[in-house]
Amino acid sequence: MARERRKREARSAENTFVSEGYDKALLLSGGIIKGVGDEREMRESAASGNHPVDNGELLEIKLNGQTVLPGFFDAHMHFYQMAAGLSALSLSDARSLANALTETREFIADNPGRTAYPARQFDESRWPEGRFPTREELDGVCSEKPLLWRRICGHVAVVNSAALRALAELTKSGNRNEEAGFRDGCDHTSTFSGSEADGGM
């Protein structure tokens, strides 16, 4: 019978834990996976008719310990991002913008020695406010050190004024534009709002 690797992920606000195990059998019918488990379970399932097999006959293919992988496999990984994210504040459980700002204040108070404060996985679409924080709101939480909130999609971030100053120092210019791979986020008065997309992060 086929062997399939199973991974279960349990995410917490602090870390991502991955526990690994192996299923020893795979039941297929009509090119569709009907069940995964041990050999006895899959044989019984096929015999019981819960997952009828093609033509009523069970064909066993022994793979001698080899691993079955999906036909389409996306090998792209973000190793550095994953490692860096372990030391960042997770805002995945924040239920409102106000709650996320409070969690950020507490994180900063608990980590006074850090030179910058990254946070990740905020999702404004789940909040009653339904919007990103403003630069002023982030400045109200932390004004002296860079603060960055990365959205759950990973492609958008919001930063405070200290982070913008640090970016200006790094790039020797505070006026990057789309031609440089950076989309400035501006509010309706054309002042920089503190949002960045992809190239600026």
N, C-alpha and C positions, 0 to 999 in steps of 0.2 A: 504493500500500500504506500501511498505517497506520504511525504513528511512535510509539514508546513510549520514555519516559525511564527510564533504569535508574540506580539509585544503589547503590553498594556501600559498606558501612561497615566500618571496621577499628578496633576499640577497643583501646587500650593502657591501661596503668595511669595514664597522664598525660593523654591527650587523646583526642578522637574525631575521626577523619579521615574525610572524605566525598569520594570521587572520583566524578565524574559523566560519563556518556557517553550516547549515543543509539543505540537500535536503530531501523532504518528500516522494518521490516516486522513484521507480526503475522499469524499464520495461525490462522484460526478455523474450527471445524467443529461444527455442532450447538450453537452458542452457547458453546462451550468454547474457550479459548485452547490451541492445540496446539503452537505454536512461536513463538519470538521471535528475530529476527536480521536479516540484510540481505535485500534483495529476491530475489537469486539463490538464497540458501539456502532461503528459504521456498518459492519456485517449485519447486526441485528436490525438496524434502521432500514437497510436495503431489503432484508427478508420480511420485515413487518409491513412493507408497502407504504410506510410514512414518506419515503423518498423513492418512488419506483425507478428502477434502472432500465436502461434501454432493452427492449425485447424481453424483459423479465429475467435476463441473465446477468450475473455479476462477474465481471472480468477483473481480476486482481493483477495489478502491475507492481512488481517489487522494484524499489529503487535503491535498496541496500544502503539506507542511511543518507542518501543524497537529499538536498533541500529543494523544495518547490518554491519558485518565486513568481510574482505577477508577470504577465506578459508585457505590461507597460510599467517601466520603472524609472522614476524621476530621481536621478542621482545628485541633484544639486542640493548642497548643504550650506549652512551658515555657521561654521564652527566658532569663529570669533564672536559673532553676535550672540550665539547661545552661551558661550563662556562669560562674556561681558554682562549678559542679561541676568546671570545668577547673582550678581552683586547689585543689580538695580532694583528699585522699588517696583513691585508689580501692582498695577492699578486695575487688574482684571476683575476684582471683586467690588470695585467702587460702584455704587448704585446711583450716584449723582455727581455733578461737578463739585458741589459743596463738599461732599464726602471725599472726593479725590483730593481736593485742596487740603482738607484736614489730615488725610493720610500722609500727604507730602510734608506738611508741617511736622508731624510726629516722626517721620523718617529722618528729617533734617535734625531735629532735636536729639534723636538717638544716635546720630552719626556726625557729631560736630567737627571731627577732624578731617572730613573729606574735602577735597579741593573742588569737586563738582558733584551734582546730584542728578543722575539719570533715572528716569522712570519709564515704564513700558506698558503696553497693552491697554491703554485707555480706549474706551469706546463710547463716544458721545452719543451714538445712535440709541443707546440703552438708557440714557439719562433723561430726566424730565426737562432739563434745560435745553437739551437737543443741540448743543453747540460746543465748539472748542473753548478753552479758557483764553482770555485776552492776555497780552503781554503784561498789562498792569496787574491783573490778578496773580500772575506768577511772580511778579516783582513784589507783591504784597506778602507772598509766602517766603521768598528768598531774594534779596536785592544785591547781596555782596558777592555771591558765588554763582557760577553757571548752573542753571536748572533746565533740564530738557525732558519733555514728555514725548515719547514715541507712541504713535497710534497703533492699535492692534494689527492693522494691515502692514505695518513696517515701512510704509512709503511716505508717511507724513509725520512731522514732529512740530511741536510748539515749544518755544524757548523764551527765557526771560531776557532782560536787558543785559545782564552780566554775560550771558552766553553770546549775545550779539556782539558785545565788545570783544569777547575772546575770538569770535569768528573773524572780526575785522582785523585783529592782530595777526591771525594765522594767514589771512589772504592778502594782507597789506591794502585791502580796500573794503569799505563797507557798502559798496554799491554794485554787487554782482548782479547779473541779469540772466535771462533765459539762454542767451548765447553761450554763457559760461556753464550751462547745465544747472541753473538755479532759478527757481521761481519765487520771486518775492511775494510774500503775503501782505497785502495792504488793506487797511480798512477804508471806509468811505471818505476819510479826510486825507488819504494818500500818505499817511504815516505808517511806518513799518509795524506790522502787527505781531511779528514774532513767529509766524508759521513758515515752515520750510517743507519742500517736497523733493525727495530723492537726491538730486545732485548736491543739495546744500547740506546733507547730513553726513 
